[in-house]
């Protein structure tokens, strides 16, 4: 008896549903987010131990000068915090952030006062703490966008947790703009007073702190009456700061 052979049906390849655009975008954004977290943590940990060689502001100022046809230069000499006068540390606390040693990165009272005053159209010092300024100077660009402010808050939390107050002050005093093309305490002390950062007097330290709101406009020496009034006020407040213990 003949056996009937039934031909096997060929397997048809299973068609996969095309991945939607939103799924691809979500995966891409998630990877970007993970990379950002990893890189940000890496650099925050790195700069806890390694001097910050340059900041985004230094690059921006260089581009601005180049575009304007001016000489591109900057003076930046890193000094450990033990080589920076305690007078300057007190001066920037007195001038920029009176609660620096107490807060966890944010001074919400100062931020609220700044917000209310800005609503009335007044021009006052912003509510940013030394920690926030350090986060912005080292990791971010200048500006007032919500994105930058959000990233500033993120980096502020990180450096408060990982660096601590003493390292934040050290990086701040070594990276902040203190004159036209002048960055950090050592370069500022040499530029304005022809001396090292370790030997600044209270009035000299107050002179540097007084110009921080706009160091390219104001002068720490041969100052205007406005800056001289700021110097005198800063020196008075410095006496109330007391002993700094990080």
N, CA, C and O of each residue as an XYZ file, in Angstrom:
984
protein
N       0.850     -1.197      0.000
C       0.000      0.000      0.000
C       0.883      1.242      0.000
O       1.783      1.411      0.823
N       0.585      2.075     -0.937
C       1.418      3.288     -1.074
C       1.136      4.259      0.055
O      -0.013      4.465      0.445
N       2.237      4.873      0.592
C       2.087      5.856      1.666
C       1.966      7.251      1.068
O       2.774      7.659      0.234
N       0.953      7.967      1.504
C       0.741      9.319      0.985
C       1.592     10.297      1.789
O       1.463     10.398      3.009
N       2.425     10.985      1.112
C       3.315     11.948      1.768
C       2.726     13.349      1.627
O       2.498     13.846      0.524
N       2.492     13.960      2.771
C       1.941     15.329      2.770
C       3.088     16.317      2.859
O       3.863     16.250      3.814
N       3.233     17.217      1.924
C       4.346     18.203      1.974
C       4.230     19.103      3.202
O       3.152     19.575      3.562
N       5.387     19.320      3.826
C       5.383     20.199      5.007
C       5.215     21.657      4.587
O       5.742     22.119      3.575
N       4.474     22.327      5.399
C       4.287     23.746      5.134
C       5.552     24.507      5.570
O       6.065     24.316      6.673
N       6.012     25.335      4.705
C       7.190     26.138      5.048
C       6.822     27.162      6.120
O       5.756     27.778      6.095
N       7.758     27.314      7.067
C       7.517     28.282      8.144
C       7.633     29.706      7.618
O       8.604     30.071      6.955
N       6.668     30.458      7.918
C       6.706     31.864      7.540
C       7.400     32.661      8.661
O       7.069     32.481      9.833
N       8.356     33.535      8.317
C       9.009     34.335      9.369
C       8.009     35.207     10.098
O       7.135     35.843      9.510
N       8.183     35.205     11.416
C       7.272     36.002     12.231
C       7.650     37.473     12.099
O       8.775     37.872     12.399
N       6.724     38.236     11.664
C       6.966     39.663     11.489
C       6.884     40.377     12.841
O       5.898     40.264     13.569
N       7.956     41.116     13.151
C       7.949     41.899     14.389
C       7.286     43.248     14.143
O       7.444     43.872     13.093
N       6.555     43.660     15.134
C       5.912     44.965     15.034
C       6.997     46.039     15.064
O       7.883     45.986     15.917
N       6.949     46.994     14.170
C       7.955     48.060     14.170
C       7.918     48.838     15.487
O       6.854     49.177     16.006
N       9.125     49.110     16.008
C       9.207     49.861     17.262
C       8.733     51.284     17.020
O       9.150     51.934     16.061
N       7.868     51.759     17.890
C       7.313     53.096     17.714
C       8.382     54.154     17.957
O       9.368     53.911     18.652
N       8.173     55.320     17.380
C       9.108     56.439     17.543
C       9.238     56.832     19.007
O      10.333     57.134     19.481
N       8.118     56.828     19.720
C       8.134     57.222     21.139
C       8.939     56.241     21.978
O       9.612     56.645     22.926
N       8.879     54.943     21.636
C       9.658     53.949     22.373
C      11.146     54.169     22.172
O      11.930     54.100     23.118
N      11.531     54.439     20.911
C      12.938     54.711     20.625
C      13.407     55.967     21.342
O      14.495     56.000     21.917
N      12.579     56.989     21.298
C      12.939     58.253     21.941
C      13.075     58.076     23.450
O      13.980     58.635     24.069
N      12.169     57.294     24.034
C      12.214     57.063     25.479
C      13.490     56.337     25.879
O      14.133     56.698     26.864
N      13.859     55.299     25.103
C      15.086     54.565     25.394
C      16.320     55.458     25.243
O      17.245     55.411     26.054
N      16.308     56.273     24.180
C      17.434     57.186     23.949
C      17.574     58.179     25.091
O      18.677     58.404     25.588
N      16.463     58.775     25.510
C      16.515     59.752     26.602
C      16.941     59.100     27.916
O      17.637     59.719     28.722
N      16.530     57.871     28.129
C      16.919     57.155     29.343
C      18.428     56.905     29.354
O      19.084     57.048     30.385
N      18.972     56.525     28.179
C      20.424     56.323     28.098
C      21.177     57.625     28.329
O      22.196     57.647     29.019
N      20.672     58.710     27.749
C      21.296     60.022     27.956
C      21.272     60.385     29.440
O      22.248     60.906     29.979
N      20.149     60.105     30.085
C      20.006     60.397     31.513
C      21.023     59.607     32.334
O      21.650     60.153     33.241
N      21.186     58.331     32.018
C      22.151     57.499     32.743
C      23.580     57.990     32.515
O      24.380     58.038     33.449
N      23.898     58.354     31.276
C      25.225     58.891     30.986
C      25.475     60.186     31.754
O      26.562     60.402     32.289
N      24.453     61.045     31.802
C      24.584     62.308     32.530
C      24.830     62.056     34.009
O      25.697     62.686     34.616
N      24.071     61.137     34.589
C      24.263     60.813     36.009
C      25.679     60.295     36.260
O      26.346     60.713     37.206
N      26.120     59.392     35.409
C      27.447     58.811     35.591
C      28.555     59.842     35.454
O      29.463     59.889     36.284
N      28.488     60.670     34.412
C      29.527     61.677     34.192
C      29.518     62.752     35.264
O      30.574     63.193     35.717
N      28.332     63.172     35.670
C      28.253     64.215     36.693
C      28.819     63.728     38.015
O      29.551     64.457     38.684
N      28.488     62.503     38.395
C      29.043     61.936     39.625
C      30.556     61.772     39.521
O      31.284     62.024     40.481
N      31.021     61.348     38.350
C      32.462     61.163     38.144
C      33.216     62.468     38.358
O      34.218     62.495     39.073
N      32.742     63.553     37.743
C      33.462     64.824     37.843
C      33.323     65.454     39.223
O      34.254     66.108     39.692
N      32.192     65.274     39.878
C      32.052     65.798     41.240
C      33.032     65.088     42.173
O      33.700     65.736     42.978
N      33.119     63.770     42.069
C      34.069     63.012     42.898
C      35.505     63.387     42.536
O      36.342     63.561     43.422
N      35.794     63.513     41.243
C      37.139     63.877     40.794
C      37.576     65.214     41.381
O      38.689     65.341     41.893
N      36.694     66.213     41.306
C      37.065     67.555     41.770
C      37.016     67.708     43.285
O      37.329     68.771     43.820
N      36.629     66.658     43.961
C      36.785     66.665     45.419
C      38.264     66.578     45.786
O      38.685     67.071     46.833
N      39.040     65.951     44.917
C      40.455     65.704     45.209
C      41.414     66.452     44.273
O      42.551     66.738     44.648
N      40.955     66.765     43.064
C      41.818     67.349     42.038
C      41.456     68.818     41.838
O      40.271     69.141     41.758
N      42.439     69.721     41.753
C      42.138     71.132     41.473
C      41.366     71.293     40.165
O      41.619     70.582     39.192
N      40.436     72.222     40.154
C      39.655     72.502     38.946
C      40.537     73.307     37.995
O      40.895     74.438     38.322
N      40.900     72.766     36.827
C      41.862     73.462     35.950
C      41.296     74.709     35.294
O      41.999     75.708     35.144
N      40.037     74.658     34.905
C      39.376     75.816     34.298
C      37.875     75.635     34.433
O      37.399     74.546     34.753
N      37.138     76.693     34.193
C      35.684     76.656     34.330
C      35.032     77.072     33.006
O      35.688     77.678     32.159
N      33.748     76.751     32.822
C      33.050     77.194     31.609
C      33.110     78.706     31.415
O      33.199     79.177     30.282
N      33.062     79.488     32.525
C      33.112     80.944     32.400
C      34.438     81.405     31.794
O      34.461     82.338     30.992
N      35.538     80.756     32.174
C      36.833     81.118     31.599
C      36.817     80.918     30.082
O      37.334     81.749     29.336
N      36.226     79.823     29.638
C      36.127     79.543     28.206
C      35.251     80.579     27.518
O      35.586     81.080     26.445
N      34.120     80.895     28.152
C      33.184     81.872     27.578
C      33.842     83.244     27.460
O      33.712     83.916     26.437
N      34.551     83.655     28.517
C      35.232     84.955     28.472
C      36.290     84.968     27.362
O      36.459     85.972     26.670
N      36.996     83.849     27.199
C      37.989     83.774     26.141
C      37.360     83.924     24.766
O      37.898     84.625     23.909
N      36.216     83.267     24.548
C      35.503     83.367     23.272
C      35.009     84.789     23.047
O      35.100     85.317     21.939
N      34.479     85.411     24.112
C      34.000     86.791     24.006
C      35.127     87.728     23.588
O      34.950     88.557     22.696
N      36.280     87.597     24.228
C      37.416     88.459     23.891
C      37.912     88.197     22.475
O      38.252     89.126     21.742
N      37.950     86.917     22.097
C      38.396     86.563     20.752
C      37.467     87.150     19.698
O      37.918     87.695     18.691
N      36.164     87.033     19.943
C      35.178     87.550     19.004
C      35.263     89.064     18.886
O      35.088     89.626     17.805
N      35.538     89.724     20.025
C      35.628     91.187     20.029
C      36.994     91.689     19.561
O      37.232     92.896     19.517
N      37.884     90.767     19.213
C      39.196     91.165     18.753
C      40.126     91.614     19.862
O      41.119     92.294     19.605
N      39.810     91.236     21.107
C      40.642     91.609     22.242
C      41.643     90.501     22.566
O      41.537     89.380     22.068
N      42.609     90.839     23.407
C      43.585     89.849     23.830
C      42.926     88.793     24.708
O      42.173     89.121     25.625
N      43.209     87.532     24.426
C      42.656     86.431     25.214
C      43.661     86.066     26.296
O      44.749     85.572     26.001
N      43.297     86.307     27.542
C      44.203     85.995     28.643
C      43.387     85.696     29.889
O      42.244     86.135     30.021
N      43.980     84.954     30.787
C      43.401     84.817     32.120
C      44.485     84.405     33.095
O      45.443     83.716     32.743
N      44.308     84.847     34.330
C      45.246     84.533     35.404
C      44.531     83.651     36.407
O      43.495     84.030     36.952
N      45.092     82.466     36.650
C      44.422     81.506     37.525
C      45.466     80.615     38.189
O      46.050     79.744     37.544
N      45.697     80.835     39.465
C      46.678     80.048     40.225
C      45.970     79.360     41.390
O      45.473     80.023     42.301
N      45.928     78.034     41.357
C      45.247     77.275     42.414
C      46.070     77.291     43.688
O      47.280     77.071     43.663
N      45.394     77.556     44.815
C      46.035     77.509     46.124
C      45.172     76.691     47.086
O      43.955     76.872     47.114
N      45.773     75.796     47.874
C      44.998     75.089     48.914
C      44.385     76.097     49.879
O      44.903     77.201     50.047
N      43.298     75.718     50.500
C      42.579     76.658     51.344
C      43.408     77.125     52.537
O      43.196     78.227     53.043
N      44.347     76.299     52.989
C      45.189     76.725     54.109
C      46.139     77.844     53.706
O      46.719     78.503     54.569
N      46.306     78.067     52.390
C      47.151     79.160     51.906
C      46.346     80.413     51.548
O      46.890     81.384     51.023
N      45.059     80.376     51.835
C      44.190     81.520     51.549
C      43.779     82.158     52.871
O      43.273     81.482     53.767
N      43.997     83.447     52.982
C      43.728     84.166     54.222
C      42.319     83.904     54.752
O      41.346     83.905     53.999
N      42.233     83.680     56.058
C      40.929     83.532     56.693
C      40.110     84.802     56.530
O      38.880     84.762     56.549
N      40.797     85.933     56.369
C      40.082     87.200     56.151
C      39.240     87.152     54.885
O      38.118     87.659     54.861
N      39.783     86.539     53.823
C      39.025     86.450     52.579
C      37.863     85.472     52.721
O      36.787     85.706     52.171
N      38.068     84.393     53.445
C      36.978     83.451     53.669
C      35.834     84.121     54.428
O      34.663     83.923     54.103
N      36.182     84.911     55.436
C      35.157     85.637     56.189
C      34.499     86.705     55.322
O      33.296     86.944     55.427
N      35.288     87.341     54.472
C      34.768     88.429     53.655
C      33.708     87.944     52.672
O      32.678     88.595     52.497
N      33.959     86.795     52.025
C      32.971     86.313     51.060
C      31.721     85.783     51.768
O      30.620     85.864     51.223
N      31.887     85.247     52.968
C      30.709     84.842     53.747
C      29.897     86.075     54.117
O      28.673     86.089     53.983
N      30.596     87.119     54.589
C      29.915     88.356     54.984
C      29.230     89.014     53.801
O      28.157     89.600     53.945
N      29.848     88.920     52.629
C      29.324     89.606     51.452
C      28.301     88.789     50.680
O      27.287     89.323     50.230
N      28.564     87.489     50.523
C      27.789     86.679     49.594
C      26.804     85.713     50.234
O      25.775     85.395     49.639
N      27.112     85.237     51.457
C      26.302     84.127     51.981
C      26.489     84.018     53.496
O      27.299     83.223     53.974
N      25.746     84.809     54.229
C      25.904     84.864     55.683
C      25.601     83.570     56.403
O      26.073     83.369     57.522
N      24.831     82.689     55.797
C      24.457     81.429     56.447
C      25.199     80.231     55.845
O      24.766     79.090     56.006
N      26.298     80.484     55.164
C      27.025     79.416     54.453
C      27.344     78.221     55.341
O      27.191     77.075     54.921
N      27.785     78.483     56.560
C      28.202     77.390     57.451
C      27.016     76.638     58.056
O      27.200     75.594     58.682
N      25.813     77.155     57.875
C      24.636     76.557     58.510
C      23.702     75.851     57.533
O      23.094     74.839     57.884
N      23.580     76.367     56.317
C      22.586     75.803     55.395
C      23.116     74.545     54.712
O      24.295     74.208     54.822
N      22.220     73.860     54.005
C      22.566     72.634     53.285
C      22.682     72.870     51.782
O      22.455     71.964     50.980
N      23.036     74.095     51.417
C      23.192     74.417     50.004
C      22.288     75.524     49.526
O      22.593     76.197     48.541
N      21.159     75.726     50.223
C      20.171     76.712     49.790
C      19.746     77.577     50.971
O      19.525     77.080     52.075
N      19.637     78.865     50.720
C      19.122     79.797     51.720
C      17.745     80.243     51.241
O      17.618     81.211     50.492
N      16.710     79.519     51.685
C      15.369     79.765     51.168
C      14.819     81.110     51.608
O      14.001     81.702     50.904
N      15.255     81.601     52.763
C      14.811     82.928     53.212
C      15.350     83.996     52.272
O      14.610     84.889     51.859
N      16.638     83.912     51.928
C      17.242     84.880     51.014
C      16.624     84.779     49.625
O      16.434     85.793     48.953
N      16.309     83.556     49.191
C      15.689     83.369     47.878
C      14.304     83.993     47.843
O      13.915     84.598     46.844
N      13.554     83.846     48.938
C      12.214     84.421     49.000
C      12.276     85.944     48.991
O      11.471     86.602     48.331
N      13.248     86.506     49.736
C      13.402     87.963     49.765
C      13.772     88.488     48.379
O      13.251     89.511     47.934
N      14.672     87.782     47.708
C      15.089     88.195     46.371
C      13.919     88.140     45.406
O      13.752     89.032     44.574
N      13.100     87.086     45.513
C      11.946     86.936     44.630
C      10.947     88.067     44.832
O      10.464     88.660     43.868
N      10.640     88.362     46.097
C       9.669     89.426     46.387
C      10.180     90.781     45.930
O       9.424     91.588     45.388
N      11.460     91.028     46.149
C      12.040     92.308     45.759
C      12.087     92.451     44.240
O      11.849     93.535     43.708
N      12.395     91.355     43.542
C      12.408     91.406     42.080
C      11.018     91.653     41.525
O      10.861     92.303     40.492
N      10.006     91.131     42.215
C       8.633     91.375     41.789
C       8.285     92.850     41.846
O       7.493     93.340     41.041
N       8.883     93.564     42.808
C       8.635     95.002     42.940
C       9.509     95.823     42.011
O       9.413     97.049     41.972
N      10.370     95.132     41.257
C      11.205     95.843     40.307
C      12.484     96.379     40.893
O      13.170     97.163     40.236
N      12.832     95.994     42.090
C      14.072     96.449     42.699
C      15.239     95.581     42.251
O      15.063     94.417     41.888
N      16.433     96.167     42.282
C      17.639     95.415     41.940
C      18.420     95.135     43.218
O      18.945     96.050     43.853
N      18.488     93.867     43.582
C      19.229     93.508     44.789
C      20.106     92.305     44.492
O      20.008     91.695     43.427
N      20.948     91.979     45.426
C      21.773     90.770     45.306
C      20.870     89.549     45.265
O      19.902     89.452     46.019
N      21.199     88.611     44.371
C      20.386     87.411     44.248
C      20.462     86.539     45.484
O      21.276     86.774     46.377
N      19.602     85.527     45.530
C      19.557     84.665     46.697
C      20.453     83.445     46.602
O      20.326     82.532     47.417
N      21.361     83.403     45.624
C      22.228     82.235     45.454
C      23.271     82.162     46.561
O      23.885     83.166     46.921
N      23.459     80.977     47.088
C      24.470     80.751     48.125
C      25.842     80.537     47.484
O      25.955     80.415     46.264
N      26.873     80.495     48.312
C      28.217     80.169     47.821
C      28.221     78.780     47.194
O      28.901     78.557     46.192
N      27.477     77.856     47.766
C      27.395     76.499     47.204
C      26.782     76.523     45.807
O      27.282     75.863     44.896
N      25.707     77.277     45.638
C      25.071     77.382     44.325
C      25.983     78.063     43.309
O      26.072     77.635     42.158
N      26.650     79.113     43.736
C      27.573     79.813     42.838
C      28.717     78.895     42.409
O      29.146     78.920     41.255
N      29.203     78.088     43.349
C      30.288     77.156     43.027
C      29.824     76.113     42.024
O      30.531     75.814     41.062
N      28.634     75.557     42.245
C      28.079     74.568     41.315
C      27.945     75.162     39.921
O      28.288     74.518     38.929
N      27.447     76.393     39.848
C      27.282     77.050     38.548
C      28.635     77.328     37.895
O      28.816     77.058     36.708
N      29.587     77.867     38.664
C      30.882     78.249     38.090
C      31.656     77.050     37.550
O      32.289     77.141     36.498
N      31.608     75.935     38.261
C      32.440     74.782     37.907
C      31.797     73.909     36.833
O      32.493     73.403     35.953
N      30.481     73.727     36.894
C      29.845     72.731     36.036
C      28.920     73.280     34.953
O      28.565     72.551     34.027
N      28.522     74.548     35.049
C      27.458     75.033     34.176
C      27.819     76.338     33.472
O      28.915     76.874     33.633
N      26.877     76.826     32.698
C      27.027     78.061     31.956
C      26.253     79.181     32.674
O      25.466     78.924     33.584
N      26.496     80.417     32.246
C      25.778     81.543     32.803
C      24.383     81.619     32.177
O      24.172     81.129     31.067
N      23.445     82.223     32.878
C      22.100     82.364     32.335
C      21.043     82.202     33.405
O      21.341     81.901     34.561
N      19.796     82.409     32.997
C      18.696     82.377     33.962
C      17.584     81.409     33.550
O      16.452     81.546     34.013
N      17.882     80.446     32.700
C      16.850     79.521     32.255
C      16.484     78.545     33.367
O      17.261     78.315     34.294
N      15.286     77.975     33.257
C      14.837     76.988     34.247
C      15.709     75.733     34.197
O      15.955     75.102     35.225
N      16.177     75.372     32.990
C      17.042     74.196     32.868
C      18.323     74.402     33.661
O      18.733     73.530     34.426
N      18.963     75.573     33.475
C      20.213     75.815     34.189
C      19.996     75.874     35.690
O      20.812     75.355     36.451
N      18.921     76.491     36.123
C      18.643     76.571     37.562
C      18.376     75.179     38.136
O      18.768     74.882     39.265
N      17.710     74.332     37.357
C      17.470     72.969     37.824
C      18.755     72.181     37.947
O      18.953     71.460     38.925
N      19.639     72.313     36.955
C      20.936     71.634     37.016
C      21.794     72.202     38.137
O      22.538     71.470     38.791
N      21.691     73.496     38.356
C      22.434     74.127     39.452
C      22.018     73.535     40.794
O      22.862     73.257     41.646
N      20.713     73.344     40.978
C      20.229     72.744     42.219
C      20.746     71.314     42.371
O      21.124     70.898     43.467
N      20.759     70.561     41.264
C      21.246     69.178     41.285
C      22.713     69.128     41.700
O      23.079     68.358     42.588
N      23.560     69.946     41.063
C      24.986     69.944     41.393
C      25.238     70.514     42.791
O      26.190     70.114     43.460
N      24.398     71.434     43.230
C      24.547     71.974     44.584
C      24.353     70.879     45.621
O      25.118     70.785     46.581
N      23.332     70.053     45.430
C      23.092     68.934     46.349
C      24.276     67.976     46.339
O      24.722     67.515     47.390
N      24.784     67.680     45.141
C      25.908     66.742     45.030
C      27.144     67.248     45.765
O      27.756     66.499     46.526
N      27.525     68.515     45.547
C      28.764     68.999     46.174
C      28.595     69.172     47.673
O      29.562     69.022     48.420
N      27.391     69.483     48.126
C      27.159     69.568     49.568
C      27.361     68.199     50.212
O      27.934     68.096     51.297
N      26.889     67.151     49.540
C      26.998     65.799     50.092
C      28.413     65.246     49.954
O      28.958     64.680     50.902
N      29.012     65.413     48.766
C      30.285     64.759     48.460
C      31.485     65.614     48.875
O      32.474     65.075     49.373
N      31.421     66.916     48.682
C      32.566     67.782     48.974
C      32.608     68.241     50.429
O      33.643     68.144     51.088
N      31.479     68.741     50.924
C      31.487     69.363     52.243
C      31.854     70.842     52.151
O      32.301     71.314     51.105
N      31.663     71.565     53.245
C      31.804     73.023     53.254
C      33.222     73.492     52.942
O      33.406     74.433     52.171
N      34.220     72.847     53.533
C      35.585     73.329     53.346
C      36.012     73.220     51.882
O      36.615     74.147     51.342
N      35.703     72.090     51.237
C      36.070     71.923     49.837
C      35.285     72.886     48.952
O      35.832     73.426     47.991
N      34.009     73.104     49.266
C      33.216     74.064     48.495
C      33.851     75.449     48.568
O      33.986     76.126     47.548
N      34.241     75.872     49.769
C      34.888     77.176     49.912
C      36.211     77.213     49.159
O      36.534     78.215     48.522
N      36.973     76.137     49.226
C      38.265     76.081     48.539
C      38.087     76.222     47.035
O      38.800     76.995     46.395
N      37.146     75.484     46.470
C      36.911     75.549     45.025
C      36.359     76.922     44.647
O      36.761     77.499     43.637
N      35.455     77.434     45.446
C      34.864     78.760     45.194
C      35.940     79.829     45.121
O      35.975     80.617     44.177
N      36.816     79.857     46.114
C      37.848     80.894     46.180
C      38.932     80.705     45.128
O      39.717     81.621     44.886
N      38.990     79.548     44.506
C      39.981     79.306     43.459
C      39.418     79.420     42.047
O      40.177     79.385     41.079
N      38.107     79.554     41.915
C      37.519     79.523     40.580
C      36.700     80.753     40.223
O      36.451     81.008     39.044
N      36.276     81.524     41.228
C      35.381     82.633     40.948
C      36.116     83.776     40.249
O      37.309     83.989     40.467
N      35.390     84.502     39.413
C      35.942     85.655     38.697
C      36.106     86.817     39.675
O      35.147     87.226     40.330
N      37.338     87.349     39.770
C      37.645     88.410     40.733
C      38.290     89.620     40.065
O      38.978     90.405     40.717
N      38.068     89.761     38.790
C      38.609     90.869     38.016
C      38.547     90.503     36.550
O      38.153     89.389     36.204
N      38.930     91.428     35.681
C      38.904     91.156     34.248
C      40.021     90.181     33.893
O      41.192     90.559     33.855
N      39.657     88.924     33.633
C      40.647     87.895     33.344
C      41.339     87.357     34.579
O      42.345     86.657     34.468
N      40.815     87.673     35.757
C      41.419     87.270     37.031
C      40.500     86.274     37.716
O      39.341     86.587     37.986
N      41.005     85.069     38.003
C      40.199     84.012     38.598
C      40.911     83.434     39.816
O      42.064     83.011     39.726
N      40.229     83.417     40.938
C      40.768     82.812     42.141
C      41.480     83.797     43.047
O      41.898     84.875     42.625
N      41.606     83.392     44.316
C      42.139     84.268     45.357
C      43.583     84.676     45.119
O      43.935     85.843     45.297
N      44.428     83.726     44.715
C      45.844     84.036     44.530
C      46.042     85.038     43.397
O      46.770     86.020     43.547
N      45.399     84.787     42.279
C      45.519     85.705     41.148
C      44.958     87.077     41.498
O      45.507     88.098     41.083
N      43.855     87.108     42.268
C      43.251     88.382     42.657
C      44.148     89.156     43.607
O      44.304     90.368     43.463
N      44.741     88.465     44.581
C      45.623     89.134     45.539
C      46.842     89.729     44.829
O      47.278     90.834     45.152
N      47.383     88.993     43.866
C      48.535     89.496     43.114
C      48.130     90.658     42.205
O      48.864     91.636     42.067
N      46.958     90.538     41.591
C      46.498     91.565     40.653
C      46.173     92.879     41.360
O      46.581     93.952     40.916
N      45.437     92.781     42.458
C      44.958     93.998     43.124
C      45.940     94.555     44.149
O      46.022     95.769     44.330
N      46.689     93.675     44.824
C      47.505     94.148     45.953
C      48.978     93.753     45.874
O      49.749     94.076     46.777
N      49.381     93.057     44.804
C      50.777     92.650     44.639
C      51.292     91.837     45.829
O      52.405     92.054     46.309
N      50.475     90.912     46.290
C      50.859     90.046     47.411
C      50.145     88.715     47.274
O      49.282     88.548     46.412
N      50.512     87.760     48.136
C      49.883     86.452     48.097
C      48.535     86.439     48.809
O      48.239     87.310     49.627
N      47.726     85.438     48.482
C      46.391     85.324     49.084
C      46.447     85.044     50.575
O      45.472     85.287     51.286
N      47.575     84.536     51.059
C      47.672     84.176     52.475
C      47.823     85.389     53.381
O      47.578     85.290     54.584
N      48.223     86.532     52.828
C      48.525     87.693     53.672
C      47.573     88.863     53.472
O      47.928     90.001     53.778
N      46.392     88.611     52.971
C      45.410     89.681     52.785
C      44.910     90.203     54.128
O      44.583     89.422     55.021
N      44.853     91.522     54.266
C      44.299     92.138     55.473
C      42.772     92.118     55.384
O      42.225     91.856     54.313
N      42.078     92.389     56.490
C      40.614     92.435     56.430
C      40.089     93.419     55.387
O      39.147     93.091     54.665
N      40.671     94.615     55.287
C      40.197     95.601     54.322
C      40.492     95.167     52.893
O      39.675     95.388     51.999
N      41.645     94.556     52.668
C      41.968     94.068     51.328
C      41.037     92.928     50.916
O      40.568     92.874     49.779
N      40.780     92.026     51.849
C      39.841     90.935     51.575
C      38.449     91.484     51.280
O      37.760     91.009     50.377
N      38.049     92.483     52.048
C      36.746     93.116     51.823
C      36.700     93.785     50.457
O      35.651     93.817     49.813
N      37.845     94.322     50.010
C      37.895     94.947     48.692
C      37.629     93.959     47.581
O      36.918     94.272     46.626
N      38.197     92.755     47.695
C      37.948     91.716     46.685
C      36.495     91.249     46.751
O      35.837     91.106     45.721
N      35.999     91.014     47.962
C      34.616     90.545     48.119
C      33.612     91.587     47.633
O      32.548     91.235     47.124
N      33.948     92.862     47.788
C      33.016     93.932     47.438
C      32.728     94.009     45.949
O      31.655     94.458     45.548
N      33.688     93.569     45.111
C      33.502     93.690     43.662
C      32.908     92.439     43.029
O      32.671     92.423     41.821
N      32.659     91.386     43.813
C      32.217     90.116     43.241
C      30.919     90.196     42.444
O      30.768     89.447     41.479
N      29.972     91.068     42.800
C      28.773     91.128     41.954
C      29.073     91.481     40.502
O      28.347     91.056     39.604
N      30.136     92.255     40.257
C      30.507     92.609     38.885
C      31.997     92.943     38.839
O      32.366     94.114     38.759
N      32.850     91.928     38.888
C      34.291     92.161     39.015
C      34.951     92.777     37.795
O      36.087     93.244     37.886
N      34.266     92.791     36.649
C      34.843     93.430     35.463
C      34.473     94.909     35.383
O      35.055     95.666     34.605
N      33.507     95.305     36.192
C      33.078     96.711     36.218
C      33.734     97.477     37.349
O      34.152     98.621     37.172
N      33.825     96.842     38.524
C      34.325     97.534     39.708
C      35.798     97.232     39.957
O      36.361     96.289     39.401
N      36.401     98.051     40.799
C      37.819     97.907     41.124
C      37.985     97.768     42.626
O      37.368     98.499     43.402
N      38.836     96.809     43.035
C      39.078     96.596     44.464
C      39.998     97.655     45.044
O      40.015     97.857     46.258
N      40.767     98.339     44.196
C      41.643     99.429     44.637
C      41.251    100.700     43.891
O      40.688    100.644     42.797
N      41.558    101.852     44.503
C      41.134    103.142     43.927
C      39.648    103.064     43.592
O      39.219    103.413     42.492
N      38.891    102.603     44.553
C      37.493    102.240     44.320
C      36.567    103.450     44.306
O      36.903    104.531     44.789
N      35.397    103.222     43.737
C      34.352    104.233     43.757
C      33.779    104.341     45.165
O      34.041    103.489     46.013
N      32.995    105.391     45.413
C      32.389    105.572     46.736
C      31.448    104.414     47.058
O      31.323    104.022     48.218
N      30.789    103.868     46.041
C      29.881    102.740     46.256
C      30.647    101.525     46.775
O      30.224    100.886     47.738
N      31.775    101.206     46.136
C      32.565    100.054     46.565
C      33.195    100.307     47.924
O      33.298     99.386     48.735
N      33.619    101.538     48.190
C      34.189    101.857     49.512
C      33.165    101.656     50.616
O      33.506    101.191     51.704
N      31.909    102.003     50.342
C      30.849    101.767     51.342
C      30.640    100.273     51.538
O      30.443     99.812     52.663
N      30.682     99.524     50.455
C      30.544     98.067     50.565
C      31.695     97.466     51.366
O      31.475     96.583     52.195
N      32.915     97.933     51.129
C      34.075     97.447     51.876
C      33.866     97.645     53.383
O      34.057     96.723     54.176
N      33.473     98.857     53.753
C      33.299     99.171     55.171
C      32.219     98.287     55.794
O      32.373     97.818     56.922
N      31.145     98.064     55.073
C      30.063     97.213     55.588
C      30.531     95.774     55.740
O      30.226     95.117     56.736
N      31.277     95.283     54.747
C      31.765     93.901     54.803
C      32.692     93.706     55.988
O      32.606     92.690     56.678
N      33.577     94.664     56.236
C      34.491     94.560     57.379
C      33.707     94.495     58.683
O      34.062     93.731     59.581
N      32.650     95.286     58.795
C      31.818     95.254     60.018
C      31.167     93.884     60.185
O      31.143     93.335     61.286
N      30.644     93.338     59.102
C      29.975     92.037     59.182
C      30.982     90.920     59.447
O      30.657     89.940     60.117
N      32.203     91.060     58.926
C      33.242     90.053     59.162
C      33.497     89.844     60.646
O      33.773     88.725     61.079
N      33.408     90.908     61.421
C      33.638     90.791     62.864
C      32.573     89.921     63.533
O      32.807     89.343     64.594
N      31.398     89.835     62.898
C      30.310     89.048     63.477
C      30.348     87.592     63.025
O      29.679     86.743     63.612
N      31.125     87.300     61.987
C      31.194     85.924     61.475
C      31.799     84.999     62.505
O      31.378     83.849     62.638
N      32.802     85.499     63.250
C      33.429     84.685     64.269
C      34.376     83.652     63.681
O      34.781     83.749     62.522
N      34.721     82.670     64.486
C      35.660     81.637     64.059
C      34.982     80.695     63.064
O      33.856     80.246     63.279
N      35.684     80.410     61.980
C      35.155     79.513     60.947
C      35.632     78.086     61.254
O      36.832     77.819     61.315
N      34.685     77.198     61.441
C      34.993     75.786     61.667
C      34.190     74.973     60.658
O      32.961     74.942     60.714
N      34.887     74.317     59.739
C      34.207     73.545     58.674
C      33.862     72.151     59.188
O      33.289     71.347     58.453
